[in-house]
Amino acid sequence: MRITKLLASPGLTGFYFDDQKAIKAGAVHDGFTYIGEPLTPGFQVVRQRGESISVLLLLEDGQVACGDCAAVQYSGAGGRDPLFLAEEFIPILLKEIAPLLVGQELDSFRRLASRVESSRRPDGERYHTAIRYGVSQAILDAVAKAGKLTMTEIILREYNLPLLVEPVPIFVQTGDDRYNNADKAIIKRVGVLPHGLINHVETKLGQDGGLLLEYVEWLRERVLSLGEKGYLPTLHIDVYGTIAQAFNDDLEKMTAYFSKLEEAARPLPLRIEGPLDADGKEEQIKQLGALHTALKDRGIRVEIVADEWCNTLEDIIEFVDSKAVDMVQIKTPDLGGIQNTIEAVLYAQKHGVGAYVGGSCNETDSGGRTVVHIALATRPVQILAKPGMGVDEGYMIVHNEMKRTLAILRDKYPKSSAGK
């Protein structure tokens, strides 16, 4: 089975592009948008609509495989590729990527994904991570369709992984509606919540951390009151460097604050993502490592998760090797081809660091469904419900794709260990 043609269509994502630099500098909410001047190159306003490109691969037998090119909400921040706009990148897909794939035999996902990943533009630059991300999704879908298999089975086969037909915990994002949406997640018995979007000291964390502390206490009580006995989800909160900002990078004060957060969350496990945001990768690893050591020395069991400056597969390997964190977020669009996400999960697992297959609210349904197959094959600690921040839609997409795939696998492999 061969690829006969590549089509590209402009689309929208499940959220928006936000200028993180401008928000941190004080851009304020005005309804659902922000007032302020954009500071990151490419942004026309602080918040603008998220754009995607659907890559359609036409196959010899008339089937169509699909993948969506998309970039993260905070594009252009923390060492990421710049803003991804459909009008700018569709011509590149049609003129430069199509010749790499049309006529190719669909015999190997890894071979074809590597063909795109290793290619360079005429000026020698790599293709935007969003392009590599969407094209690799379409390739995986095409190889699966050609082989009449699920995408999970293709990954299992090509990476020689064991089949385990069990669900992977799903992590939901509440966005700024962190109370109502946390209720939604609890009612649906989500395994990991709420993200929380704590990206501003004065209005969300609190100058002394008090606002976040109150929120964690509220989450604990809400879980215990709304959830049945035995429902103890993990609390995972992304603070976008605001803890270090609030405590002026004072390690002792930050450690003491983590102790308060741990007590407020008990008996629920707690993870804090992005407690600090340094000016570069080396300094980020150094400072996270110091915090991680301080927490362990004091017996504080709050886990810390790497986010900023941990973007590419190479970055993730450095963070994992440093042992500076308990978990790395593998932000799928930032890694380019999804084969890099697979490799990142396997590398983190091999070296005893938690793998969180994340990404962005600013993706599409295609990215949400594809990541399910990566997770079912590679078994990370958790995966992100996406796109969007409304809980219901993203969780439905990921949850239902997982349940459908598990039903197929249990029927095909009834003797698998998880099928019991």
PyMOL commands that set and color helices and strands:
alter all, ss='L'
color gray80, all
select helices_A, chain A and resi 20-24+86-101+109-117+129-147+151-158+180-187+201-205+210-226+242-246+251-265+281-297+313-322+332-335+338-350+365-378+392-412+417-419
alter helices_A, ss='H'
color red, helices_A
select strands_A, chain A and resi 3-18+28-30+33-35+47-59+64-69+170-171+192-195+234-238+270-273+303-306+327-330+354-357+382-384
alter strands_A, ss='S'
color yellow, strands_A
deselect
rebuild
show_as cartoon
